[in-house]
Amino acid sequence: MKTRSAPRPDVEAIREFNRFYTGRLGLLRQRYLESGLNLTESRVLYELAARGKATAGEIARDLDVDVAYLSRILAKFRGRRWLTRRAEAGDRRRQSLQLTAAGRAAFAPLDAAAVNQVEGMLAGLADAERRSVVAALDRVRCTLRRESASAISLRPLAIGDVGWITRRQGMLYAEEYGWDGTYEALVAKILSEFVTSFDPATDGSWIAERDGEVLGSVFLVRDQSGAGRLRLLYVEPSARGTGLGKRLVEACIEGARARGYATLTLWTNDVLNAARRIYQALGFRLVAEERHRSFGQELTGQTWDLDLHR
């Protein structure tokens, strides 16, 4: 008899959260929110109310509902006179579904009950705790969906960013590469010098943010040779895979061009594979390598240059 392997801790954590949340919302009850509808029927009604109009195919696709089952739900709604179906102008084969006044009236108490249910869950939390819950949910959603970097805005450095970026870079490089506290100290030194000697004619900063959460950053400074230097590129794990790292480097390149630099240079380490792939893809050229011991590790440092006149 084959022995069942132990589930991974991350898989178990998600399953445990699912059990907790479905219990809190009563999703397994036969009638959701005492509405007379099951959960799937309630979701279809919600989608129709939220969209204004939609086709059956769009709803089936987005809710991942079997088409035959959805057809029975829609027939039930039409039987209650909650739903109309109209052919769209220009394509008589495409049928748009819309709620009637009776359908919207049926949806209103269901919507209010859902709002009240969640308000009850949050009632005992302070404002800061509520914001923390919302931010955590947003991170989960965006990480699992790998949302595009276009949903993330870039802005200049602001009050509070220096401490946050120093902390996050120190933590991430310790967790992912085993670097010690001397790296965090270096980040703090670089950012302190950036703030105290900042000149907009030569320096720039791009902080990636979504809904108030910092998701990454990159900095531009003038080095001793007169070239522009890219510094401290990083992307939060929740935003990786979205193209944000490339977007940040592209912003730094354009910032360097706008400030009249002929060359943009950077120093990195060969273990930072994702960053190196971005640099190579955007035209940077490896010009030097050297072995060194830093941050508690044996590393290979690399210098990369980009000709901004090309």
N, C-alpha and C positions, 0 to 999 in steps of 0.2 A: 504494500500500500504506500502510495507516494505521500511523503510528509509535506504538509503545507508550510511554505517558507514564511518566516516572520515578516510582516509588512514593514516598509520603511517608515521611520518616525515622521517624515513630512506627510506621507500619505495618511497615516493614522491621525495626525493633527487635523488635517482637512476633514476627514470623515467624522471626527469627534465634533468639530465645529458645525458640520452639517446636521448632526443629530441634535446638538444644542439649539440651533437656529430654527430648524423645522418644528421642534417642540415648542419653542417660544411663540412662533407665529401660528401654530395650530394647522400646519400645512397638510397633516395626515388625516384631519377630520373629514368625514364624508361631505360635509357642507361647509365651505370656507366662509368665515366671518358671518355665520348664520344667514347667509344670503340666499340659500336654496340652490346655489350653484357649486359645482366642484371646483377645484383649483384651476384646472385647464380652462373650463368655461369662464371663470372669473378673469383669467389672463387674456382670453380672446376678447371679452367685453372691454377690458382695460385698453387693449391695443386699438380697438375700434374707436373708443372715446378719445384716446390721446392723439391718434393720427388724423382724425377728421374723416378721411376716406382712405381706403386701401383695397387691394385685391386679395382674394383668398390665397393666391399663390404667395404673395408677400408675407402674409401672416403665417402660413404654414412653414415657410422657409425660416423666418426670424424666430419663431417659437419652437421650431423643430417638432412640429405636430404632424402626425399622419394625415394625409389629405382626406382620406375617407372619414376619419374621426372628426376632422374639422368640418367637413360637409354636414355631418349630423348635428354638430353644435350650431352651425349657421342656420340649418333648417329649423332647429328648436327656437332660435332667436326670431326668425321670420314668422314662425307660428305664434309667437307672443307679440308680434308687430313691433319688435325692437329694431328691425333692420330693413333697409331698402337696398336694392341692387339696380345700378344704372349702367348702361353702355357708355364708355367714354367717347367724347367727340374725337373724330379722326381715326378711331379704331373700335368698331362695333363689337369686336371679339373680346375686348378687354372690359371686364365688369368691375365697377367700383362699388364697394360696400360702404354704407354710411348708417350711423345710428339715427333712428327717428327720435322725436321728442319723447316718446314712451321709453325708448332705449336709453336715452340720456337720463331720464328720471329713474330708471332701474339702476343705472350706474352710480348715481350721486350718493346714495346711502352706503354702497359698497366702498366707494372712494373715501368717504368720510370715516368709515369704520377702520379702514387701513391706516389712515393718517392718525386716528386716535390710538390705534394699537401701537404704532411706533412711538408716538409721543409718550405713551405710558412706559415704554421700555426705557426712554431717555429721561424720564421725569426726575429721577434721583441724581442725575449727573450735573456737575457744574458746566458752565459754558466751555471752559478749556477742555474738559473731558469729552464733551460733545464734539468739539472740533477734532480732537484726537481720534475719536471713533470714525468720523467722516473721512479723515485723511487716510486712516488705515484701510477702510473699505475701498477708497479710490486707488490706493496702491495695489491692492489685490486685483481689482478689476483691470487696471491698466497693465499690470504685469502679465496676467493670464491672457489678456487679449492682445498684448504687444502693440498697444496703440501707437500710431504714427507720431513722430517728433513734431509734426505740424500743430499738434494740440498743445505744445509747450511753447511758452514765450521766452525770449531772451531779453535781459535788461542789464543795466550797469550794476556794479557793486553798490550795496546799500548797507546801512547800519545793521549790525548783527550778522552779516554774511561772513566776516573774517573768522569769528569764533566758530561758526557752524562749519565752514569749509575745512578749517584746520582740524576740528574734531572728526568730521566724517572721513577725511582723507587718512588721518592717523588710524582710525578704526578699520577702514576698508583694507588698507595695505597691510595692516597687522593680521587681519583675518584671512586674506587671500594669498599673501606672499610671506608672512612671518616676519615682516619688518618691525623693528623695535621703535622705541619712543624717540630716537634721534631723527627719524623721518618726520614725525609730527612737529618736532622742534624746528626742522628746516622749513616746513610749510608755514609755520608761524612767523619765522624770520622773513621769508619771501613776501608774505602778505603784509607784514608790518612795514617793510621797506616800500612796498607798492603804495600803501596809503600815505605814508609820510613824505614820499618824494613824487607823488603822482603829478604828471603833466599831460593834459589831454592832447597835446600836440604830438606826443610820442607814445603814450600808454593807453591801454584800453582793457576793459573787462566785460565778459559776457557770462551772465548768471542765468542758467536755465531754470524756469519756474513753472509750476502748474498748480493753480488753486492755492497759492501761498507756500507751496513746498518746493524747496531747492532740490533740483534733480541732477545738477552738474554745473561745471564752470570751466573757463579757460581765461588766461590773462596774456596781455601783450606788453612788453617793456622794451626799452632801448638798452642793448648791451654795450660793453666797453668798446667794441669794434665799430659801433654805429649801426649795426644791423638790428632788425627787429627780432625779439626772442619770444617764442611761445612758451608759456609756463603753466604748470599745474592743471593740465587737462584731466578731468575725471567725470564719470557718469555713474549715478546711483544704479545699483543692480536692478531696481524696479523699472528703469528706463532703458536698459540695455536691449539691443535688438530692434530699437525703433529708428535708428539712424541719427540719434541725437549727438553722438560723438563726432560723426562726420559734419553735422550741422555746426557744432561749436568750432571745429577746426576751420571750416569754411568762413565762419564769421571773423575769426582771428586773421585769416589770410586777407580778407577784404579790408579789415581794419588796418592791417599793415600797409596795404597798397594805398589806402586813402591817406595815410600819414607819410607817404613818399618813400617808404623803405624799398631798397633794391633787393634785399635778401631777408628771408624769414628763417631763423635757425631755431633748433630745439635740442635739448639733451634728454635722453630717456635711457631705459635699461631694457636689455633684450628679452627679459621675462614678460614685459608688458605687450603681449602679442596683439591684442585687439587694437591698441593705440598704434602700434607699428604698421598694422595693415591699413589703417586710415591714412597715415602719413604717406605710405607708398602709393596708395590709390590716388592721392591728391597731388602727386608729383614731387614729393620730397626725395632727396637723394642722400644715401648714407655716405658720410665723408670721413668718419673716424670712429674707431672702437678702442676701448681700453678696459682691462680687467681692474677691478677695485673692490675693496671691502667697505661696505657702507650699510647702515641700518641693520647691523647684525648679520649680514649675508655676504656671500661671495657673488659678485655681480659682474656683468659686462655692460659698461656704459657705452652709449652710442650718440653721436652727433649727426643730425640730419639737417640739410639745407634745402630751401626752396627758392629758386630764381623767380622773383616777382615780375620780371620784365618779359617772361616767356608767355 
